[in-house]
Amino acid sequence: MKTYDEELVKDRVNRFPFVKLMGMKLLSCSGGKSVIRCRVREVLKNSGGTLHGGVVGTLVDMSVATALRSVLPLTSRMTTVEYKVNLLKPVPGGVITAHGSVIRMGKTIAVGSAEIRNAGGEPVAFGSATFYILNVRSPGESPGIMVATTGRSKPVLKGES
């Protein structure tokens, strides 16, 4: 049976088009913790000239998901049930970093938290996310990490048919 491979997860997450679009990069994910960096670009700012709250929400979701991925079997899949974000301070530019961690891992529900910090290390937001763990398949099947789908058929990894 395959075991957790941080480099595989980082590679798959960092190649995912949405992650690239958002200017994010998964730096680490192991032992129920993760770190994701995001460059604040003009396209991610709100009309007030600061980072849009939706980007921060995405960071909460992604950082908890990648922390969770590091403690799940490779074949498990998950989906977000809910997330919450508290915005503490506006972010006009620079780089922010999300630190995610798993708080509780059940058989079908997992909960985690995230703290978002600016380049100076100050907290600018925090949040939590709840995930439903599903579709645990046999070890011989493909890992459930950032897979592409083809219409209504089952998800497939690029290069598979």
N, C-alpha and C positions, 0 to 999 in steps of 0.2 A: 504494500500500500504506500502511496506517495505521502510524504510528510510536507509540512509547511515550508515554503520557499519564499523568503522575503523579496529576493531579487525578481522572481517571477511575478509576484503581486505588484511590486513597484513598476515593473516594465509594462504590465498590462494596464494598470491604472493610468500611468503617465502617457500612454499612447492613445487612450480613449479620447475621441474628438471633443466631447464636452469639457473634459478636464483641460485640454489644450486651449479651447475657446475661452475658458475662464482665466487662463494664465496661471493655473495651479500646478504644483509639482509635489508628489508624495515623496518625502525625504526618508521616512522610516515608518515601519509598522511591524511590531513584534511584541509578544508577551502581553497583548491586550492594550497596547498603546500605539499611537501614531502621531506623526508630525507632517503637516502639509503647509507649504508656503504658497502665497498668492501675491503676485505683483499687482499693485493698484494702477490700472491704466485708465485713461480718459473714458473709454467705452464702458467701464464698470462703475462710473460715477453717476450720482443722481443729479437732479436739477440744482441742488445746492452746492455742487462741486465736491462732494465727499463720497466715499465708497457706498454703494447702494446696499441697503439692508438685505436684499435677496442674495447678494454674493456672500454675506456673512452667514446667512442661513444655509447656503450651500456648503460652506466650510464646516459648519456644525455637523450637517448630515454626512458629508464625506469623511470627516475625521473620525467620527464615531464608527461609521461603516468600515473603514480600513482598520481601525483598532479591533473591531469585532472579527473581521476577516482573518486576523492573525491568530485567533484562538478557535476558529471553526475548522471542521474537516474541509479539505480542499473541494470536495464535491458538493458541499452545502450551498444553498442559495439563501438570500435574504431580501426583504423588501422593507422600506421605511413605513412605519405605521403612523408616526407622529414625530415632529420636532418642535422645539421651542427655542427662541433666541431672545436674550436681553442685550440691548445695545447700550454700552456704557459711555462711549466717547467717539466723536466723529473721526474718521480717518481720511485726511485730505490727499494723501499720496504715500509713496514708499512701498514697503513690503510688510505684509502681515503674516503671522504664523499661527496655525491652529494646532492645538495639542489635544488629541482625543484619547479617551480611555473608557474601557468597559467597566461598568459599575456592577451589573448583575447579569448573569448568563443562565437562563432557564432552558428547558427543552425546546420551547417554541417562541419564547419572547426574551429579548435581550435589551438592556438599557445601558446607555453610556452618556458621558458628559464631554464637553469641549470648552476650552478656554482659548480665546483669540487674542493675540498680543501684537502690538505694533513693533516697529524696528527697535525702539528703545526698551522693549520688554514690558511695557505697560499693558495691562488688560484693557481691551477696547470692547469686548463682548464675551458672553459665555452662554452656554445653552445645553440642552439635553436632547437625546433622540432615542426613540423606541423602534425596535426592528422585530419583524416576524421572521423566524427561521423556518425555511420550507424546502421541500424537494431534496431531501438528503438521499442521494443516489448511491449506487454501488461504487466502490473505489476504482473500478475499471473505466468509468466514464470520465469525460472531460471536466476540468476544474470549472467551478461556477463563478469565474471572476470576469466582469466586464465583457460579456459575450455579445456578439451581434446576433440579430434575429433575421430570419428570412420570411417575411409575411406572417402567416398564421402557423407556420410549422414550428417545430421545436427549435430552441436556440442552438446556434452552431458557432464554433470558433472559426476565425478566419483561417483558411487553408484546409478546413475539413469539408466534407461533403455528405 
